[in-house]
Amino acid sequence: MAESNFFYYRGFPMVRSGNEIYYGSMGDKFVTKLTIRDSEAFKDSEIPTKVMVQMVPTGTEPVDLTKIRKGEMNSLYEALDTAYVWLSKELFGA
């Protein structure tokens, strides 16, 4: 089995590139894209204050547009929690 170097949050992998975080597996029908739109300085780091969350289809086949969701959250925690709920409902029907 191949070793995974991804950071996982609640069972789904996360990959960050600049101000974008992809949450979910590219092998599934959907992943969520979190875009950090604004942040505040706190001590030696930046804390996200506005995060856009979007459901993104990973395949090339047509997708039902009612399954694509989008929203803006006030913290990274709120955005990740929302992304987890959206992915779980879409992938597992939970």
For each residue, the residues with C-beta under 8 A, 3 or more apart:
1:
2:
3:
4: 13
5:
6: 13 14 15
7: 13 14
8: 11 12 13 14
9: 12 14 23 80 84
10: 84
11: 8
12: 8 9 23 24 25 84 87
13: 4 6 7 8 23 24 25
14: 6 7 8 9 21 22 23
15: 6 21 22
16: 20 21 22
17: 20 22
18:
19: 35 36 37
20: 16 17 33 34 35 36
21: 14 15 16 33 34 35 36
22: 14 15 16 17 26 31 32 33 34 56
23: 9 12 13 14 31 32 33 34 80 83 84 87
24: 12 13 28 30 31 32 83 87
25: 12 13 28 31
26: 22 31 58
27: 58
28: 24 25 31 58 87 91
29: 57 58 59 63 90 91
30: 24 55 56 57 58 67 87 90 91
31: 22 23 24 25 26 28 55 56 58 87
32: 22 23 24 53 54 55 56 83 86 87
33: 20 21 22 23 53 54 56
34: 20 21 22 23 51 52 53 54 76 79 80 83
35: 19 20 21 51 52 54
36: 19 20 21 39 48 50 51 76
37: 19 50 51 52 72
38: 48 49 50
39: 36 46 47 48 49 50
40: 46 47 49
41: 45 46 47
42: 45 46 47
43:
44:
45: 41 42
46: 39 40 41 42
47: 39 40 41 42 76
48: 36 38 39 51 75 76 79
49: 38 39 40 74 75
50: 36 37 38 39 72 73 74
51: 34 35 36 37 48 72 73 74 75 76 78 79
52: 34 35 37 70 71 72 79
53: 32 33 34 69 70 71 72 73 79 82 83 86
54: 32 33 34 35 68 69 70
55: 30 31 32 67 68 69 70 86 87 90
56: 22 30 31 32 33 68
57: 29 30 63 68
58: 26 27 28 29 30 31
59: 29 63
60:
61:
62:
63: 29 57 59 67 68
64: 67
65: 68
66:
67: 30 55 63 64 90
68: 54 55 56 57 63 65
69: 53 54 55 86
70: 52 53 54 55
71: 52 53 82
72: 37 50 51 52 53
73: 50 51 53 78 79 82
74: 49 50 51 78
75: 48 49 51 78 79
76: 34 36 47 48 51 79 80
77: 80 81
78: 51 73 74 75 81 82
79: 34 48 51 52 53 73 75 76 82 83
80: 9 23 34 76 77 83 84
81: 77 78 84 85
82: 53 71 73 78 79 85 86
83: 23 24 32 34 53 79 80 86 87
84: 9 10 12 23 80 81 87 88
85: 81 82 88 89
86: 32 53 55 69 82 83 89 90
87: 12 23 24 28 30 31 32 55 83 84 90 91
88: 84 85 91 92 94
89: 85 86 92 93 94
90: 29 30 55 67 86 87
91: 28 29 30 87 88
92: 88 89
93: 89
94: 88 89
